[in-house]
Amino acid sequence: MSSASPATFAPDWLAVPADVNALATQVWPRRTTRDSSGEITIGGATATALAAQYGTPVLVLDEQEVRDRAAQTLAAFQTAAANHGAEVTVYYAGKAFLSTHVARWMIEAGLNVDVCSGGELAVALAADVDPSRLGFHGNNKSDAEIARAVSIGIGTIILDSVEEIDRVARAATEAGTTQRVLLRVNSGVHAETHDFLATAHEDQKFGITLQDAPAAVAAIRAHNALEFRGLHCHIGSQIFGASGFRESARRVVAVHAALLAEGDVPQLNLGGGFGIAYTAVDDPAPIDDLARDIVDAVAEECALRDIAIPHLSFEPGRSIVGTAGVTLYRVGTTKEVTVETTEGERTRRYVSVDGGMSDNARTALYGAQYSARLANRTSGSTPQLSRVVGMHCESGDIVVDHEYLPSDTTRGDILAVPATGAYCASLASNYNHVPRPPVIAVRDGESRVLVRGETIDDLLARDAGADKGEA
């Protein structure tokens, strides 16, 4: 058995842990601990009990953590806005993870819900969310989706292109109603994140440029069936600080002010994208600080132009649900691989688990980093540089790229990967015909199913030839 690999073979940010069993508080749900036997408990439920009841992999959401973060986020923005005599609405970005239970939790916490497809809209409606508390995004909404949204009285449709203006107006006219709309614009601010997560620079699929906004708004205002409510701008995801938001606010408020010359612009939606900690070295700004800094920036820009602060809106998703999620896997095959480096041969241990890119595609998509810990026990063994990989037929099927795990990690152990509440279940697939795992909520030691796990029978039920003996 190899000892811990030299730190030079690990990335610079990853240090050999003094205690390989320790749980970094910023990465795990607040109520996650190790019990007297060394087992990880989430919301009062033990990892082994959850794995025994629901199988592995299983995505576990600490319900109270989700509720607390939703309430804290709303309070942070309400306080920041009240300091300037302004009002605010917070939408939960359902793309991070949406189920009927989660939608209800958000409404109960006082948030609205943002959806971006007909499917997400259906989930929100199945949760009995008042349609007036929904915002509808999407860069390629179908005519059927637009008609459905308009017919139920959706609160706001965010127009993503000039083409959508006439299409939404036509649907509203046919429904005999006036539809409230926002116009999504790109501020040109590139968030400090992966290119695929940055959504406000010009060369990408969302929104229109700030230069094109006045003409688009004039076209919106020309339709009696549309009510222009304001601009929308989202600069990216997994953002740790407020500097990008401040610069984006400066640019968008300038256009907002110019639009006031031709009519009301009652709202300004600055999106979301607030980051969370995935590893022990990640240090995102607290939501209270972010809310204060962003709203202060808007207030300063409005004061410079001697205009009133509009009704502000924000759309956090990951920062509410991400840290609340922990995925449990069971360890299978382990192997050591010798790698030639400029400093000689180095050894990395590969730890295979019974899930992978079908339940967490983020590592393969854009090199996301995660943490991992043994969940069924503690270990006194030497920390060993490890790569946690999935069971799929792809070399890029990596769950945790770099982590120090106990050198005695072995087949049958349960591995816990924190910060998986956002964009894991949402991006899950059936690659290699692997059923998607269940999503479970835990609270006060009790657990319940939020989303049922799939079975092989579920997969075969979609195969039109599976029960017909067709060649």
C-alpha positions as CSV (number, residue, x, y, z in Angstrom):
1,M,0.0,0.0,0.0
2,S,1.4,3.4,-1.0
3,S,1.6,6.2,1.4
4,A,0.4,9.7,0.7
5,S,1.7,11.0,-2.6
6,P,3.9,14.1,-2.4
7,A,2.0,17.4,-2.5
8,T,3.7,18.3,-5.7
9,F,1.6,15.7,-7.5
10,A,-1.6,17.2,-6.1
11,P,-2.9,20.6,-7.2
12,D,-1.5,23.5,-5.3
13,W,-4.7,24.3,-3.5
14,L,-5.1,20.7,-2.0
15,A,-3.2,20.2,1.2
16,V,-2.6,16.9,3.0
17,P,-5.2,17.0,5.8
18,A,-4.1,16.9,9.4
19,D,-7.3,14.8,10.0
20,V,-8.5,12.8,7.1
21,N,-11.9,12.4,8.9
22,A,-12.6,16.1,9.5
23,L,-15.5,17.8,7.8
24,A,-14.9,21.3,6.5
25,T,-17.8,23.3,7.8
26,Q,-18.3,25.5,4.8
27,V,-18.7,22.5,2.5
28,W,-21.2,20.4,4.4
29,P,-24.8,21.1,5.6
30,R,-24.7,22.7,9.0
31,R,-26.2,19.8,10.7
32,T,-23.7,17.2,9.4
33,T,-21.6,15.6,12.0
34,R,-19.9,12.3,12.9
35,D,-21.6,10.3,15.6
36,S,-19.9,8.4,18.4
37,S,-19.1,5.5,16.1
38,G,-17.5,7.8,13.5
39,E,-20.3,7.7,11.1
40,I,-21.5,10.7,9.2
41,T,-25.0,11.9,10.0
42,I,-26.9,14.3,7.8
43,G,-29.9,16.1,9.4
44,G,-29.8,13.5,12.1
45,A,-29.9,10.5,9.8
46,T,-26.8,8.2,9.5
47,A,-25.2,7.5,6.1
48,T,-25.4,3.7,6.6
49,A,-29.1,3.8,7.4
50,L,-29.9,6.0,4.4
51,A,-27.8,3.8,2.1
52,A,-29.5,0.6,3.5
53,Q,-33.0,2.1,3.0
54,Y,-32.6,3.8,-0.4
55,G,-29.5,2.1,-1.9
56,T,-26.6,3.9,-3.5
57,P,-26.0,6.3,-5.1
58,V,-28.5,8.5,-3.3
59,L,-28.7,12.3,-3.2
60,V,-29.6,13.4,0.3
61,L,-30.9,16.9,0.9
62,D,-31.0,18.5,4.4
63,E,-34.4,20.0,4.3
64,Q,-33.9,22.4,7.1
65,E,-30.7,23.6,5.4
66,V,-32.6,24.4,2.2
67,R,-35.3,26.2,4.1
68,D,-32.8,28.2,6.3
69,R,-30.8,29.3,3.3
70,A,-33.9,30.4,1.4
71,A,-35.1,32.5,4.4
72,Q,-31.6,33.9,5.0
73,T,-31.3,34.9,1.3
74,L,-34.6,36.7,1.2
75,A,-33.9,38.5,4.5
76,A,-30.4,39.6,3.2
77,F,-31.8,41.2,0.1
78,Q,-34.8,42.7,1.9
79,T,-32.6,44.3,4.5
80,A,-30.2,45.6,1.8
81,A,-33.0,47.1,-0.2
82,A,-34.8,48.6,2.8
83,N,-31.6,50.5,3.6
84,H,-32.3,52.5,0.5
85,G,-36.0,52.6,0.7
86,A,-36.3,50.0,-2.1
87,E,-38.3,46.8,-2.5
88,V,-37.0,43.4,-3.7
89,T,-38.3,40.0,-4.9
90,V,-36.2,36.9,-4.7
91,Y,-36.9,34.1,-7.2
92,Y,-35.5,30.6,-6.6
93,A,-33.8,29.4,-9.8
94,G,-35.4,26.1,-10.3
95,K,-32.8,24.9,-12.8
96,A,-30.5,24.2,-9.8
97,F,-32.9,21.5,-8.6
98,L,-36.6,21.5,-8.7
99,S,-39.2,19.1,-7.3
100,T,-42.7,19.8,-6.1
101,H,-41.5,19.7,-2.5
102,V,-38.7,22.1,-3.1
103,A,-41.1,24.5,-4.9
104,R,-43.4,24.5,-1.9
105,W,-40.5,25.1,0.5
106,M,-39.5,28.2,-1.6
107,I,-43.1,29.6,-1.5
108,E,-43.4,28.9,2.2
109,A,-40.1,30.8,2.7
110,G,-41.5,33.8,0.8
111,L,-39.6,33.4,-2.4
112,N,-41.0,33.2,-6.0
113,V,-39.8,30.5,-8.4
114,D,-38.0,30.9,-11.7
115,V,-38.5,28.2,-14.4
116,C,-36.9,27.8,-17.8
117,S,-38.8,25.0,-19.6
118,G,-42.3,23.6,-20.0
119,G,-41.2,20.7,-17.7
120,E,-40.1,23.0,-14.9
121,L,-43.3,25.0,-15.3
122,A,-45.3,21.8,-15.0
123,V,-43.5,20.9,-11.7
124,A,-44.1,24.3,-10.2
125,L,-47.8,24.1,-11.2
126,A,-48.0,20.6,-9.8
127,A,-46.8,22.1,-6.5
128,D,-49.7,24.5,-6.6
129,V,-47.5,27.6,-7.0
130,D,-49.5,30.6,-7.9
131,P,-48.6,31.3,-11.5
132,S,-48.2,35.0,-10.7
133,R,-45.2,34.1,-8.6
134,L,-43.4,32.4,-11.5
135,G,-40.8,33.8,-13.9
136,F,-40.3,32.0,-17.2
137,H,-36.8,32.0,-18.8
138,G,-35.4,30.2,-21.9
139,N,-33.5,31.2,-25.0
140,N,-35.7,28.9,-27.3
141,K,-39.2,28.8,-25.8
142,S,-41.6,27.0,-28.1
143,D,-44.9,28.5,-29.1
144,A,-46.7,25.9,-27.0
145,E,-44.6,26.8,-23.9
146,I,-45.3,30.5,-24.5
147,A,-49.0,29.9,-25.0
148,R,-49.2,27.8,-21.8
149,A,-47.4,30.4,-19.7
150,V,-49.6,33.2,-21.0
151,S,-52.8,31.2,-20.5
152,I,-52.2,30.4,-16.9
153,G,-51.3,34.0,-16.0
154,I,-47.6,33.6,-15.4
155,G,-46.1,36.5,-13.5
156,T,-43.3,37.4,-16.0
157,I,-41.8,36.1,-19.2
158,I,-38.2,37.0,-19.7
159,L,-37.7,37.8,-23.4
160,D,-34.4,36.4,-24.6
161,S,-34.4,37.7,-28.2
162,V,-36.0,40.2,-30.5
163,E,-37.9,37.4,-32.2
164,E,-39.7,36.5,-29.0
165,I,-41.3,39.9,-28.7
166,D,-43.8,39.3,-31.5
167,R,-44.4,35.7,-30.5
168,V,-45.3,36.5,-26.9
169,A,-47.4,39.4,-28.1
170,R,-49.3,37.1,-30.4
171,A,-49.9,34.6,-27.7
172,A,-51.1,37.3,-25.3
173,T,-53.4,38.8,-28.0
174,E,-55.0,35.4,-28.7
175,A,-55.5,34.8,-24.9
176,G,-57.1,38.3,-24.6
177,T,-54.6,39.4,-21.9
178,T,-51.7,41.6,-21.3
179,Q,-48.4,39.8,-20.5
180,R,-45.7,41.3,-18.3
181,V,-42.3,40.9,-19.8
182,L,-38.6,41.6,-19.0
183,L,-35.9,41.9,-21.6
184,R,-32.7,40.0,-21.0
185,V,-29.6,41.9,-21.8
186,N,-25.9,41.2,-21.8
187,S,-23.9,43.7,-19.8
188,G,-20.6,42.5,-21.3
189,V,-19.2,41.7,-17.8
190,H,-17.4,38.3,-17.8
191,A,-17.8,36.7,-14.4
192,E,-14.8,35.1,-12.7
193,T,-15.8,31.6,-13.6
194,H,-15.7,28.9,-16.3
195,D,-16.5,30.2,-19.8
196,F,-19.6,27.9,-19.9
197,L,-20.9,29.4,-16.7
198,A,-20.4,33.0,-17.7
199,T,-23.5,34.4,-19.3
200,A,-23.1,38.1,-19.8
201,H,-20.4,38.5,-22.4
202,E,-21.5,39.1,-25.9
203,D,-20.5,35.9,-27.7
204,Q,-23.1,33.5,-26.2
205,K,-26.6,32.4,-26.6
206,F,-28.5,34.4,-24.0
207,G,-30.1,37.8,-24.3
208,I,-29.2,40.8,-26.5
209,T,-26.6,43.5,-26.2
210,L,-27.1,46.6,-24.3
211,Q,-26.7,48.6,-27.5
212,D,-29.7,46.8,-29.0
213,A,-31.9,47.1,-25.9
214,P,-33.5,50.5,-26.7
215,A,-34.8,49.4,-30.1
216,A,-36.1,46.1,-28.6
217,V,-37.8,48.0,-25.7
218,A,-39.5,50.3,-28.2
219,A,-40.8,47.2,-30.1
220,I,-42.2,45.8,-26.8
221,R,-43.9,49.1,-25.9
222,A,-45.5,49.1,-29.4
223,H,-47.5,46.0,-28.5
224,N,-50.7,46.7,-26.5
225,A,-50.6,43.0,-25.4
226,L,-47.2,43.4,-23.7
227,E,-46.3,45.3,-20.5
228,F,-42.6,46.2,-20.3
229,R,-41.4,45.8,-16.8
230,G,-37.7,46.2,-17.1
231,L,-34.3,44.7,-17.9
232,H,-32.9,41.4,-16.8
233,C,-29.1,40.6,-16.6
234,H,-27.3,37.5,-15.4
235,I,-23.5,37.6,-15.4
236,G,-22.8,33.9,-14.7
237,S,-22.6,31.2,-12.0
238,Q,-20.4,30.2,-9.1
239,I,-19.4,33.8,-8.4
240,F,-17.7,34.5,-5.0
241,G,-17.6,38.3,-4.9
242,A,-19.6,41.4,-5.8
243,S,-17.1,43.2,-8.1
244,G,-18.6,41.7,-11.3
245,F,-22.1,42.5,-10.1
246,R,-21.1,46.1,-9.3
247,E,-19.7,46.7,-12.8
248,S,-22.7,45.0,-14.5
249,A,-25.1,47.2,-12.4
250,R,-23.3,50.3,-13.5
251,R,-23.8,49.4,-17.2
252,V,-27.3,48.2,-16.9
253,V,-28.5,51.1,-14.8
254,A,-27.2,53.5,-17.4
255,V,-29.5,51.8,-20.0
256,H,-32.4,51.6,-17.5
257,A,-32.1,55.4,-17.0
258,A,-32.1,56.1,-20.7
259,L,-35.3,54.0,-21.1
260,L,-37.1,56.1,-18.5
261,A,-37.3,58.9,-21.1
262,E,-39.9,57.0,-23.1
263,G,-41.9,55.3,-20.3
264,D,-41.9,53.4,-17.0
265,V,-39.2,50.9,-16.2
266,P,-40.4,49.7,-12.8
267,Q,-38.1,46.6,-12.3
268,L,-34.5,45.5,-12.6
269,N,-33.6,41.9,-12.3
270,L,-29.9,41.2,-11.7
271,G,-30.1,37.4,-11.8
272,G,-28.1,35.2,-9.4
273,G,-25.0,33.0,-9.7
274,F,-23.8,33.3,-6.1
275,G,-21.2,30.7,-5.4
276,I,-20.8,28.0,-2.8
277,A,-17.8,26.2,-1.3
278,Y,-17.1,22.8,-3.0
279,T,-13.7,22.4,-1.3
280,A,-12.1,23.5,1.9
281,V,-10.2,26.3,0.2
282,D,-13.3,27.9,-1.4
283,D,-14.3,31.1,0.2
284,P,-17.5,32.6,-1.2
285,A,-18.7,35.9,0.2
286,P,-21.6,35.6,2.8
287,I,-25.0,36.2,1.2
288,D,-25.5,39.2,3.6
289,D,-22.4,40.9,2.2
290,L,-23.2,40.1,-1.4
291,A,-26.7,41.5,-1.0
292,R,-25.5,44.7,0.6
293,D,-22.7,45.3,-1.9
294,I,-24.9,44.6,-5.0
295,V,-27.9,46.7,-3.8
296,D,-25.5,49.5,-2.7
297,A,-24.0,49.5,-6.2
298,V,-27.4,49.9,-7.8
299,A,-28.3,52.7,-5.3
300,E,-25.1,54.5,-6.1
301,E,-25.7,54.4,-9.9
302,C,-29.3,55.5,-9.5
303,A,-28.2,58.4,-7.3
304,L,-25.6,59.5,-9.8
305,R,-28.4,59.7,-12.4
306,D,-31.0,61.2,-10.0
307,I,-33.5,58.4,-10.6
308,A,-35.5,56.2,-8.2
309,I,-34.2,52.8,-7.4
310,P,-36.5,50.3,-9.3
311,H,-38.0,47.2,-7.7
312,L,-35.1,44.8,-7.6
313,S,-35.2,41.1,-8.3
314,F,-32.6,38.3,-7.9
315,E,-32.5,34.6,-8.8
316,P,-30.3,32.5,-6.6
317,G,-30.4,28.7,-6.9
318,R,-27.1,27.0,-6.2
319,S,-26.5,29.1,-3.1
320,I,-29.8,27.9,-1.6
321,V,-29.8,24.3,-2.4
322,G,-26.2,23.4,-3.3
323,T,-24.6,23.0,0.1
324,A,-27.7,21.2,1.4
325,G,-27.0,18.2,-0.8
326,V,-24.7,15.2,-0.1
327,T,-24.4,12.2,-2.4
328,L,-23.7,8.8,-0.9
329,Y,-21.9,6.2,-3.0
330,R,-20.6,2.7,-2.3
331,V,-17.0,2.0,-3.0
332,G,-16.2,-0.8,-5.5
333,T,-12.9,-1.4,-7.2
334,T,-9.8,0.4,-6.1
335,K,-6.5,0.5,-7.9
336,E,-3.2,2.3,-7.9
337,V,-1.8,3.9,-11.0
338,T,1.8,5.0,-11.5
339,V,2.2,8.2,-13.4
340,E,5.4,9.6,-14.9
341,T,6.0,13.2,-13.9
342,T,8.9,15.7,-14.3
343,E,9.7,14.7,-10.7
344,G,9.7,11.0,-11.3
345,E,7.1,8.3,-10.8
346,R,4.1,9.2,-8.7
347,T,1.2,7.0,-7.6
348,R,-2.4,7.9,-7.5
349,R,-5.2,5.7,-6.2
350,Y,-8.4,5.4,-8.2
351,V,-11.5,4.7,-6.1
352,S,-14.4,3.6,-8.1
353,V,-18.0,4.1,-6.9
354,D,-21.4,2.9,-8.1
355,G,-22.4,6.2,-9.7
356,G,-20.5,8.8,-11.6
357,M,-21.2,11.2,-14.5
358,S,-24.8,10.0,-14.8
359,D,-25.6,11.5,-11.4
360,N,-23.0,14.3,-11.4
361,A,-21.9,15.6,-14.8
362,R,-20.3,18.8,-13.6
363,T,-16.8,17.4,-13.3
364,A,-16.8,16.1,-16.8
365,L,-18.6,19.3,-18.2
366,Y,-16.3,22.0,-16.8
367,G,-13.8,20.5,-14.4
368,A,-15.7,21.2,-11.2
369,Q,-13.9,20.3,-8.0
370,Y,-15.5,18.4,-5.2
371,S,-14.6,16.9,-1.8
372,A,-15.2,13.5,-0.4
373,R,-15.0,11.7,3.0
374,L,-15.5,8.2,4.2
375,A,-19.1,8.2,5.6
376,N,-19.5,4.8,7.3
377,R,-16.5,5.1,9.6
378,T,-13.4,7.0,10.6
379,S,-9.9,5.9,9.8
380,G,-6.5,6.2,11.3
381,S,-4.8,5.3,8.1
382,T,-2.4,7.6,6.2
383,P,-4.1,10.1,3.8
384,Q,-3.5,9.0,0.2
385,L,-4.0,11.1,-2.9
386,S,-7.0,9.7,-4.6
387,R,-9.3,10.2,-7.6
388,V,-12.9,9.2,-7.2
389,V,-14.3,7.9,-10.4
390,G,-17.6,6.5,-11.6
391,M,-18.6,3.2,-13.2
392,H,-19.3,4.5,-16.8
393,C,-17.4,3.8,-20.0
394,E,-15.7,7.2,-20.2
395,S,-12.2,8.1,-19.1
396,G,-13.6,11.5,-18.1
397,D,-16.1,9.9,-15.7
398,I,-14.6,11.6,-12.6
399,V,-16.6,12.5,-9.5
400,V,-13.8,14.0,-7.4
401,D,-10.6,14.8,-9.3
402,H,-8.3,15.3,-6.4
403,E,-8.8,14.3,-2.8
404,Y,-6.9,12.8,0.1
405,L,-8.7,9.7,1.4
406,P,-7.6,7.2,4.0
407,S,-5.3,4.6,2.4
408,D,-7.5,1.8,3.8
409,T,-10.5,3.0,1.8
410,T,-11.9,-0.3,0.4
411,R,-14.7,-2.1,-1.3
412,G,-18.0,-1.7,0.6
413,D,-17.2,1.6,2.2
414,I,-19.7,4.4,1.8
415,L,-18.2,7.6,0.4
416,A,-20.0,11.0,0.9
417,V,-19.5,13.8,-1.6
418,P,-20.9,17.1,-0.3
419,A,-22.2,20.2,-2.1
420,T,-24.2,18.2,-4.7
421,G,-27.6,19.7,-4.1
422,A,-27.4,21.9,-7.2
423,Y,-27.1,20.8,-10.8
424,C,-26.4,17.2,-10.1
425,A,-30.0,15.7,-10.1
426,S,-30.9,18.4,-12.7
427,L,-28.2,17.2,-15.1
428,A,-28.5,13.5,-14.4
429,S,-28.8,11.1,-17.3
430,N,-29.2,7.4,-18.1
431,Y,-25.8,7.0,-19.8
432,N,-24.9,3.3,-20.1
433,H,-28.6,2.7,-19.2
434,V,-27.9,3.5,-15.5
435,P,-31.1,4.5,-13.6
436,R,-31.0,7.9,-12.1
437,P,-30.8,7.8,-8.2
438,P,-33.4,8.9,-5.8
439,V,-33.4,12.3,-4.1
440,I,-34.1,12.1,-0.4
441,A,-34.9,14.8,2.2
442,V,-33.8,14.4,5.8
443,R,-35.0,16.4,8.7
444,D,-34.7,15.7,12.5
445,G,-33.5,12.2,11.8
446,E,-36.4,11.3,9.5
447,S,-36.2,10.8,5.8
448,R,-38.6,10.9,2.9
449,V,-38.5,10.6,-0.9
450,L,-38.6,13.8,-2.9
451,V,-37.9,12.1,-6.3
452,R,-38.2,8.4,-6.8
453,G,-35.2,6.6,-8.0
454,E,-35.4,4.9,-11.4
455,T,-35.3,1.2,-12.0
456,I,-34.2,-0.9,-14.9
457,D,-37.9,-1.6,-15.6
458,D,-38.4,2.2,-15.9
459,L,-35.7,2.3,-18.6
460,L,-37.1,-0.7,-20.5
461,A,-40.6,0.8,-20.4
462,R,-39.4,3.5,-22.7
463,D,-37.9,1.0,-25.2
464,A,-40.6,0.4,-27.7
465,G,-39.2,-3.0,-28.7
466,A,-38.4,-4.4,-25.2
467,D,-41.5,-6.5,-24.8
468,K,-42.2,-7.4,-28.4
469,G,-39.3,-9.7,-29.2
470,E,-38.3,-7.5,-32.2
471,A,-34.9,-8.0,-33.7
